[in-house]
Amino acid sequence: MDDRRLARFLRHTLRNAGRQYAEAKRAYGEARRAALADLPLDDDGRARIVCRRFGERRAVPLDDAARPACFDPDHQDCRGCVEDVRTGDVETW
């Protein structure tokens, strides 16, 4: 194997390893945040909740404070949803 082929092989292998690491890190973080709230997860690691504001099923990632990504701090239903997530009373599917 010449030097160029070896270098190309190594670059390709390291890029793939980096992508896999980033995906695993993202999935672990999402699952950890959802586990803090003790919520059911979909296949992508997002929490499955029923939105109080719009009354619909949603699969959403949670931030580090266990708030859904759709959280609006200025809306009463969203604030109530976060309180329900923290107490474990949120409706799930």
Secondary structure, 3 states (H helix, E strand, C coil): CCHHHHHHHHHHHHHHHHHHHHHHHHHHHHHHHHHHHCCCECCCCCEEEECCCCCCEEEECECCCCCECCCCCCCHHHHHHHHHHHHCCCCEC
